[in-house]
């Protein structure tokens, strides 16, 4: 059953990539519960993928942003999680630039060595379109249709919000674990913090971060 669903969703993803739309998101599904998850990278996605995989029908069909075109899912429960933009940015920098995962940004080894300096990485992101670039770097408001999602939780209150999510959906996600991928705070200046906050001002404002 699961392999069949994965096959169907993989085909749908290939088609949905071609839909011309300004609103495209990375999606995962639990069809037996009629739930869709708007995947927001660097916000507990590895942990949630592992937990949701306990459901036979769970599928996370692709890495691409797609248009959620299927009208049969209009009434499904949907959820997402957000994180303080500065901490999310630092987590992305540490986990991608200081490992071989930098390749998702199309960087050369020479470039990535330079970007181990935080100022250089900030400068790199300043030239990105934060509405359409790789979802690890893009605005969280570009990764989530905030006004349409049934529930938006926060990494800062992860266990409490998972409990709420479980109560709303019956997903039985483990609530006892600490927040995943918690980033050790590197040395960062006030000027660097201000630059990141300006880049992600839309997220800072929408989700009431300070």
C-alpha positions as CSV (number, residue, x, y, z in Angstrom):
1,X,0.0,0.0,0.0
2,X,2.7,2.4,1.0
3,X,4.8,1.8,-2.1
4,X,1.7,2.3,-4.3
5,X,0.9,5.6,-2.6
6,X,4.5,6.8,-2.9
7,X,4.4,5.9,-6.6
8,X,1.2,7.9,-7.1
9,X,2.4,10.9,-5.2
10,X,5.8,10.8,-7.1
11,X,3.8,11.1,-10.3
12,X,1.7,13.9,-8.9
13,X,4.8,15.8,-7.8
14,X,6.3,15.5,-11.3
15,X,3.1,17.0,-12.7
16,X,2.7,19.6,-10.0
17,X,6.2,21.0,-10.6
18,X,5.0,22.1,-14.0
19,X,2.0,24.0,-12.8
20,X,2.6,27.8,-13.2
21,X,1.8,29.2,-9.8
22,X,3.4,31.7,-7.4
23,X,2.4,29.5,-4.5
24,X,4.5,26.3,-4.3
25,X,5.4,24.3,-1.2
26,X,7.1,21.2,-0.2
27,X,4.5,18.8,1.0
28,X,4.1,15.5,2.9
29,X,0.9,13.5,3.4
30,X,-0.7,11.1,5.8
31,X,-3.7,10.1,3.6
32,X,-5.3,7.7,6.1
33,X,-5.7,10.6,8.5
34,X,-6.4,13.2,5.8
35,X,-3.4,15.3,6.9
36,X,-0.9,17.3,4.9
37,X,2.3,18.7,6.4
38,X,4.0,21.8,4.9
39,X,7.6,21.0,5.3
40,X,9.7,23.9,6.6
41,X,13.4,22.8,6.6
42,X,15.5,23.3,9.7
43,X,12.3,23.2,11.9
44,X,12.2,19.7,13.2
45,X,11.6,18.1,9.8
46,X,14.0,15.2,10.3
47,X,12.3,14.3,13.6
48,X,8.8,14.8,12.2
49,X,9.6,12.6,9.1
50,X,10.8,9.8,11.4
51,X,7.7,10.1,13.6
52,X,5.2,10.3,10.8
53,X,6.8,7.4,9.1
54,X,5.1,5.2,11.7
55,X,1.9,5.6,9.7
56,X,1.7,3.2,6.8
57,X,0.3,5.8,4.4
58,X,2.9,8.5,5.2
59,X,4.6,9.8,2.1
60,X,7.1,12.7,1.5
61,X,7.3,12.4,-2.3
62,X,9.9,15.0,-3.3
63,X,12.3,17.8,-2.5
64,X,10.7,20.3,-4.9
65,X,8.2,23.0,-4.3
66,X,4.9,22.1,-5.9
67,X,1.5,23.6,-6.4
68,X,-1.0,21.8,-4.1
69,X,-3.6,21.5,-6.8
70,X,-5.6,18.5,-5.8
71,X,-9.1,19.7,-4.7
72,X,-9.7,16.4,-2.8
73,X,-7.2,17.7,-0.2
74,X,-8.9,21.1,0.3
75,X,-10.5,20.0,3.5
76,X,-7.6,18.0,4.9
77,X,-6.1,19.1,8.2
78,X,-2.7,20.9,7.6
79,X,0.1,21.9,9.8
80,X,3.6,23.3,9.9
81,X,6.2,24.5,12.4
82,X,8.2,27.7,12.5
83,X,11.4,28.8,14.2
84,X,13.1,32.1,15.2
85,X,14.6,33.3,11.9
86,X,18.0,34.0,13.3
87,X,18.3,30.5,14.9
88,X,17.0,28.8,11.8
89,X,19.6,30.8,9.7
90,X,22.4,29.8,11.9
91,X,21.3,26.2,12.0
92,X,21.3,26.1,8.2
93,X,24.7,27.7,8.0
94,X,26.2,25.2,10.5
95,X,24.6,22.1,9.1
96,X,25.1,22.7,5.4
97,X,28.2,24.9,5.0
98,X,30.3,22.9,7.5
99,X,29.4,19.5,5.9
100,X,29.2,18.1,2.3
101,X,25.5,19.1,2.2
102,X,26.5,22.5,0.9
103,X,26.0,21.1,-2.6
104,X,22.3,21.7,-2.4
105,X,23.1,25.4,-2.9
106,X,25.2,24.7,-6.0
107,X,28.4,26.1,-4.4
108,X,32.0,25.2,-5.3
109,X,34.4,24.0,-2.6
110,X,36.2,27.3,-2.8
111,X,33.0,29.2,-2.3
112,X,31.9,27.1,0.7
113,X,35.3,27.5,2.4
114,X,34.8,31.3,2.2
115,X,31.3,31.0,3.5
116,X,32.5,29.4,6.7
117,X,32.9,33.1,7.6
118,X,29.3,34.0,8.7
119,X,29.5,37.5,7.1
120,X,30.2,35.8,3.7
121,X,27.3,33.5,4.1
122,X,25.0,36.4,5.0
123,X,26.2,38.3,1.9
124,X,25.5,35.2,-0.2
125,X,21.9,35.0,1.0
126,X,21.4,38.7,0.5
127,X,21.5,38.2,-3.2
128,X,18.9,35.4,-3.1
129,X,15.2,35.7,-3.9
130,X,13.9,34.6,-0.5
131,X,10.5,33.8,-1.9
132,X,11.7,31.2,-4.4
133,X,15.2,30.0,-3.4
134,X,16.1,26.8,-1.7
135,X,13.6,26.3,1.1
136,X,16.4,25.9,3.7
137,X,17.2,29.6,3.0
138,X,13.8,31.0,1.9
139,X,11.4,32.9,4.1
140,X,9.3,30.6,6.2
141,X,6.3,32.6,5.0
142,X,7.2,31.4,1.5
143,X,7.3,27.8,2.8
144,X,3.9,27.9,4.4
145,X,0.5,29.2,3.3
146,X,0.1,30.7,6.8
147,X,-3.5,31.9,6.4
148,X,-4.6,28.5,5.2
149,X,-2.8,26.1,7.6
150,X,-4.9,24.5,10.3
151,X,-2.1,24.6,12.9
152,X,1.3,26.3,13.1
153,X,3.6,25.3,16.0
154,X,6.9,26.6,17.1
155,X,10.2,24.9,17.6
156,X,10.7,27.0,20.8
157,X,7.7,25.2,22.3
158,X,8.0,22.0,20.4
159,X,6.9,19.4,23.0
160,X,3.9,21.5,24.1
161,X,2.9,22.2,20.5
162,X,3.3,18.5,19.5
163,X,0.9,17.7,22.3
164,X,-1.6,20.1,20.9
165,X,-1.1,18.7,17.4
166,X,-1.6,15.2,18.7
167,X,-4.9,16.2,20.3
168,X,-6.1,17.8,17.1
169,X,-5.1,14.9,14.8
170,X,-4.5,11.7,16.8
171,X,-1.0,11.4,15.1
172,X,0.7,10.1,18.3
173,X,3.9,11.9,17.7
174,X,6.4,11.4,20.6
175,X,6.0,14.5,22.8
176,X,8.7,13.7,25.3
177,X,11.8,14.3,23.1
178,X,13.6,17.6,23.2
179,X,13.5,19.9,20.2
180,X,15.4,18.3,17.3
181,X,18.5,19.8,15.6
182,X,18.9,22.3,18.4
183,X,21.7,24.6,17.3
184,X,24.6,25.5,19.6
185,X,24.7,29.3,19.4
186,X,27.9,30.3,17.6
187,X,29.7,33.6,18.2
188,X,27.6,36.3,16.5
189,X,27.7,40.0,16.7
190,X,24.7,42.4,17.1
191,X,25.4,43.7,13.6
192,X,25.1,40.1,12.1
193,X,21.9,39.5,14.1
194,X,20.4,42.7,12.7
195,X,21.3,41.8,9.1
196,X,19.7,38.4,9.5
197,X,16.6,40.0,11.1
198,X,16.3,42.4,8.2
199,X,16.6,39.7,5.6
200,X,13.8,37.7,7.3
201,X,11.7,40.7,8.5
202,X,8.6,39.2,7.0
203,X,9.0,36.1,9.2
204,X,10.0,38.2,12.3
205,X,6.8,40.2,11.9
206,X,4.4,37.4,10.9
207,X,5.3,35.1,13.7
208,X,5.9,37.8,16.3
209,X,9.6,37.1,16.9
210,X,11.8,39.7,18.5
